[in-house]
C-alpha cells in the first residue's frame, strides 16, 4: 500500500528544481555577521601575543616582521600574529581578546587554495615597505 505514496514522491522530485546551487558559478548568499577570513592590522598590533595564547586551535604563531617593512614604535618586539586558516576554527576569540582592536574581520569564505593559506600577505599589506636607495 505504500508504493503509490513513494511513486508520487519520486515523480514530484523528478520534475522539481534541484535544492543545490552550481557553486562557484552561482554565488552563495553570505550573512552580514558571517565569520570569515580575519587578519591583524599591523599598524595597530603591538605584538603582545594575547591572541596566540588564547587561540583554542593553536593556529596563531607570533612571527617576526620582515626587515623590509616599517614597524610602528608600539611594536618593539617586531612580531605579528600569523594565522593558519587551514587549522583555524573561526571562533574569533583572537578578535575579542585583542586589547588594541587590531584585527580586521571579513566575510571572505572562499579559502580553498593550492597556495599557502595564511594571513601573512593580508597582515603585511597594512605596513609600509622600506624603499632602499642605492
Buried (B, 14 or more C-beta within 10 A) or exposed (E): EEEEEEEEEEEEEEEEEEEEEEEEEEEEEEEEEEBBBBBBBBBBBBBBBBBBEBBEEEBBBBBEBBEEBEBBEEBEEBBBBBBBBEEBEBEEBBBEBBEEEBBBBEEEEEEEEEEEBBBBEBBBEBBEEEEEEE
